[in-house]
Amino acid sequence: MTEERIINCETLVINKTDPLHCNCRKRPAIDTNDETKRLKVQNECGKVDKQNNSVTTKEESNCNNKEEPTSLLVFSDDILLIIISNLNHQNIINLSKTCTRLHRICQDHTLWRDVNFGDHIVTQTEMNVILKYVSAETRSIYMKGYHESEGGIVEDTLTVEWLTEIREKCTNLLSLSLPNHYIDGKDINIHQYPRTLVKLDLSNTYLRDHPKNKSYFKDLSTVLPDLEVLILSNCQWFEPHSMMALSKCPKLKELRLDNCTQFKDCVAYVGLATRGGFKALKTLDLRKCPVGSSELNCFTSVNTIVNLYLESPTCDGSIQIDTPIKVLFTAEPMIEIRLDGNQKKVACPRLKIEKLAIRNYKEMTDASLDRLAREAIFLKYLDVTGSGVTADGIERFRTLRPNVTLVNDNL
């Protein structure tokens, strides 16, 4: 063992003294301070490079994402027309004032087929401006006036000149709605309205200076022969004798007189009007009109009515509802049906009403509801809100008539 150790030691000495062995060379000592400075410089340089790269990347990204501002006029006329069609008519007029091209596009007839200014009150200036855009393609016009506006503003926006130009330019106009307008009865009569009208809406209008010795709707059947819908809601100037003129309209299907407070004590006029008139009437709205069983009895001869709306002018049930129900849905007359040689008598209701509203009549009781369930055989919708019916009466009606939609404030 001693010899082996000596040999190993000698070998080790030889290796240390071998000038060709790199690992055995003595390296110079490293200055710790210099090395620390060098590493610090490298780190700082690396941070600067990273920051520069980050800034460069961000700038390149911004350059790639940056787009030139797009002008509305770069689009084709067809695309612009689609965009403009989503604007209301007031905004279309404002847009048309910006440049020649948009003015031309904004006058396209497709934008003015159905004119609607119902979102605000139109001024006299706006009424005249609209005349520049409507044409023979215009089918309907809706324009709201100043009557009952905030601040008590009174302005006559409806003129003979305006109606005359509408009549001349809109040769195919079907619907004209002029709610809340002031109407000067001395200058504007039924002859000024376009002859082609199917619908006329004069709801909440104020008629002044009209001769009391004749109806405002005199000659309506000949002036507007195609009229199907007439809306006179909340027209305090409507008088019962006008029913004679309305009844002669051969195509009138819908008549709305709700909240016409002067429509009362008019049995004579209604009796004459319904005896041979209202041949096509289907919808009659008499809500909040002070009519009673006598007037309703007259309407039973108009067997075309399928929608009837009644509502007490006051919530105290001043008009007895049981009598009108007996009038509208009577068990007479009786008709005979022969089955296998046998005769059978059945009740024939005088009116084939499908939709009926009887609102705010406290005298509307469970007994009345039972009668409706038995005799209103065509009924599909019934509104008895504010009536005197009970929950038991409603449940019994639903059992008898499960296919009828029943509306009541107790439900």
Secondary structure, 3 states (H helix, E strand, C coil): CHHHHHHHHHHHHHHHHCCCCHHHCCCCCCCHHHHHHHHHHHHHHHHHHHHHHHHHHHHHHHHHHCCCCCCHHHCCHHHHHHHHCCCCHHHHHHHHCCCHHHHHHHCCHHHHCEEEEEEEECCHHHHHHHCCCCCCCCCEEEEECCCCCHHHCCCCCCCHHHHHHHHHHCCCCCEEECCCCEEECCCCCHHHCCCCCCEEECCCCEEECCCCCCCCCCCHHHHCCCCCEEECCCCCCCCHHHHHHHHCCCCCCEEECCCCCCCCCCHHHHHHHHHHCCCCCCEEEEECCCCCHHHHHHHCCCCCCCEEEEECCCCCCCCCCHHHHHHHCCCCCEEEEEECCEEEEEECCCCCCCEEEEECCCCCCHHHHHHHHHHCCCCCEEECCCCCCCHHHHHHHHHHCCCCEEECCCC
